[in-house]
Amino acid sequence: MADYTMFEPDLWSQHLNTLKAIDVHLKPSANKHDRVILLIEEAIKLGIRTDRSIVAALAKLGHNPKHVGKMLRDLCGNNPKRYRWRRDAEGFHHLFI
């Protein structure tokens, strides 16, 4: 399964900077669940789409890896009315947008 090592170091840094900018600009009152959900969605949009790479990216921003992993699992499924994203057979996440 691919992970963040599939990115060139410069591109990985750009993606992390993009996610950090989003995280920094969220209201301080935003709860940690909503913050992680938004960041996971943005990571998927950027092409960071495996469990390992998403957890690694958000951990670099200071988010608890266990919490990120739990949110990834809890909001992942095949029903777009219930879940935020799905994971294909190769382990890549896709948004229901």
C-alpha positions in Angstrom: 0.0 0.0 0.0 1.3 3.4 -0.9 1.9 6.0 1.8 3.3 9.5 2.1 6.7 8.2 0.8 5.1 8.2 -2.6 5.3 12.0 -2.7 8.4 13.9 -3.6 9.8 15.7 -0.5 9.0 19.1 -1.9 5.4 18.2 -2.7 4.9 16.5 0.7 6.1 19.8 2.3 3.7 21.8 0.2 0.8 19.6 1.2 1.7 19.8 4.9 2.0 23.6 4.6 -1.5 23.7 2.9 -3.0 21.6 5.7 -1.2 23.7 8.4 -2.5 26.9 6.9 -6.1 25.5 7.0 -5.6 24.3 10.6 -4.2 27.6 11.8 -7.1 29.6 10.2 -9.9 27.5 11.8 -11.6 29.2 14.7 -10.0 28.4 18.1 -13.5 27.3 19.2 -13.7 24.6 16.5 -13.8 21.2 18.3 -11.1 18.7 17.6 -13.4 16.3 15.8 -14.6 18.9 13.3 -11.1 20.1 12.8 -9.8 16.6 12.0 -12.7 15.9 9.7 -12.0 19.0 7.7 -8.3 18.3 7.5 -8.9 14.7 6.5 -11.2 15.9 3.7 -8.6 18.4 2.6 -5.8 15.8 2.7 -7.9 13.6 0.4 -8.4 16.4 -2.0 -4.7 17.0 -2.1 -4.1 13.4 -3.0 -3.1 12.2 0.5 -5.4 9.2 0.4 -4.1 6.3 2.4 -4.6 5.7 6.2 -0.9 5.9 6.8 -0.3 9.1 4.9 -3.3 10.9 6.3 -2.4 10.0 9.9 1.2 10.9 9.2 0.3 14.3 7.8 -2.1 15.3 10.6 0.3 14.0 13.2 2.9 16.4 11.8 0.4 19.1 12.6 0.1 18.0 16.2 -3.1 16.0 16.0 -3.2 12.7 17.9 -2.6 9.8 15.5 -5.1 7.5 17.3 -7.8 10.2 17.1 -7.1 10.7 13.4 -7.2 7.0 12.7 -10.5 6.6 14.7 -12.1 9.4 12.7 -10.9 7.9 9.4 -12.5 4.6 10.4 -15.7 6.0 11.9 -16.6 8.2 8.9 -15.6 5.7 6.2 -18.2 3.5 4.4 -20.1 3.0 1.2 -23.3 4.9 2.1 -22.8 8.6 1.2 -25.8 9.5 3.4 -24.0 8.2 6.4 -20.3 8.5 5.7 -17.9 11.3 4.6 -15.6 9.1 2.5 -15.1 5.6 1.3 -11.9 3.5 0.9 -11.4 1.4 -2.3 -9.9 -2.1 -2.5 -6.4 -0.6 -2.9 -6.7 1.4 0.3 -7.2 4.8 -1.2 -9.9 7.1 0.3 -12.3 9.0 -1.9 -14.8 11.8 -0.9 -18.5 11.6 -1.6 -18.5 15.0 -3.3 
